[in-house]
Amino acid sequence: MAARPPANDDTDDEPTVVTFGIAAVEEFLDGADFSYPVDRQTVVDTTGDPEIPVDTSGRTLALSKALERTEQRRYESRRDLLNALHPVFEDARQSGSGGIVGFVRSLIPSF
């Protein structure tokens, strides 16, 4: 995912796009030199275990921790890796502080 940060009236520059979640993972994978199938440790070693932004508020999750949460040790393709990571980052994003709205949502059971 990606979102534009709040506008800054002090400059005439184009706003910077903040990349987070799976979109941010993809950026790190683009720079990694490994082939599929790949194991979890190779992904971590090759990417340098980056802190991946979870949302626009600046929260992050280490790639190694996210991979551990997938409960997979091996990924057959890039799509397989991203599909495994997607729910992990979505859960991390939704479990954020979220202010009062997040608090109220946490009180309501999901069906």
C-alpha positions in Angstrom: 0.0 0.0 0.0 1.1 3.6 -0.4 -0.3 6.9 0.7 0.6 10.5 0.3 1.7 12.2 3.5 0.0 15.4 4.6 0.6 18.4 2.4 3.3 20.8 3.5 2.4 24.4 2.6 6.1 25.5 2.9 7.3 23.9 -0.4 6.1 23.8 -4.0 7.6 20.3 -4.4 5.4 17.3 -5.3 4.4 15.4 -2.2 6.4 12.3 -1.5 4.6 8.9 -1.6 5.0 6.9 1.6 5.1 3.2 0.8 4.1 0.6 3.4 3.1 -3.0 3.8 3.4 -5.3 0.8 4.3 -2.4 -1.6 7.3 -1.7 0.7 8.2 -5.4 0.8 8.2 -5.4 -3.0 10.7 -2.6 -3.1 13.1 -4.5 -0.9 12.6 -7.7 -3.0 13.4 -5.7 -6.2 16.9 -5.1 -4.8 17.5 -8.6 -3.5 19.6 -11.1 -5.4 18.0 -14.6 -4.9 16.0 -17.0 -7.0 12.9 -19.0 -6.2 12.1 -21.3 -4.5 13.7 -19.5 -1.6 13.8 -20.2 2.1 13.0 -17.7 4.9 16.6 -17.2 6.0 17.8 -16.4 2.5 15.2 -13.7 2.1 16.3 -12.2 5.4 20.0 -12.4 4.7 19.7 -11.1 1.2 17.5 -8.1 2.1 19.4 -7.3 5.3 16.2 -7.8 7.4 14.8 -4.4 6.8 12.2 -2.7 9.0 9.1 -2.5 6.8 6.7 0.4 7.3 3.3 -0.9 8.4 1.3 2.3 8.0 1.7 6.0 7.4 2.2 6.7 11.1 5.7 5.3 11.0 5.2 1.9 12.7 7.4 -0.8 11.3 7.8 -4.6 11.4 11.1 -6.4 10.8 10.9 -8.6 7.7 12.2 -11.5 9.7 9.4 -11.2 12.2 6.8 -11.0 9.4 8.2 -14.1 7.7 8.1 -16.0 11.0 4.4 -15.1 11.3 3.7 -16.7 7.9 4.5 -20.1 9.4 6.1 -21.0 6.0 9.8 -21.7 5.7 10.0 -21.9 1.9 8.4 -19.8 -0.8 7.9 -21.2 -4.3 7.6 -17.9 -6.1 7.5 -14.2 -5.5 3.7 -14.3 -5.6 3.8 -17.1 -3.0 6.0 -15.0 -0.7 3.9 -11.8 -1.1 0.6 -13.8 -0.6 2.0 -15.3 2.6 3.1 -11.8 3.9 -0.1 -9.9 2.9 -2.2 -11.0 5.9 0.7 -10.5 8.3 1.1 -6.8 7.2 -2.7 -6.3 7.1 -3.0 -7.6 10.7 -0.2 -5.4 11.8 -1.7 -2.3 10.1 -5.2 -3.0 11.6 -3.8 -3.6 15.1 -2.3 -0.1 15.3 -3.3 2.4 17.8 -5.9 3.9 15.5 -7.0 6.5 18.2 -10.5 6.4 19.6 -11.9 4.8 16.4 -9.5 1.9 16.7 -10.3 1.5 20.3 -14.1 1.4 19.7 -13.5 -1.1 16.8 -11.5 -3.3 19.1 -14.5 -3.6 21.5 -16.9 -4.7 18.7 -16.7 -8.4 18.0 -16.1 -9.3 14.3 -18.5 -11.8 12.8 
